[in-house]
């Protein structure tokens, strides 16, 4: 009976990719995560939001979009596509063309998508950039 909305940090459609950026995936692989979302939805009938940080050349391809769509096709979802900001790990932001193509593939599969607006990068205060500044000072 708890009235909560579930937002899941997914960031990659496969275990191989997700293992590289989210160590928790070793304990709770994608299949278990998706099953937990299905259980949540079965009980609450609420939409699940997936947060998906798009990283150039890592998880932003058309195949990644198709794999993501297949993975979440049995769920009522919203996907927030978040372009990564430059950071110490060396990740780069995908081009607008890649982001638009990625989103279009999901939309064509009936999935609600938002491409998150970038804020703060012009003053190096966006997500991931403050850590970069801290590391550079050490």
Protein Blocks (a to p, Z undefined) as FASTA:
>chain_A
ZZcdddddfkpabfklmmmmmmklmmmgfklmmmmmmmmmmmnopacdddddddehklmc
fklmmmmmmmmmmpccddddddddddfkopacddfklmmmmmmmmmmnopacdddddehj
lnopaghjlmmmmmmmZZ
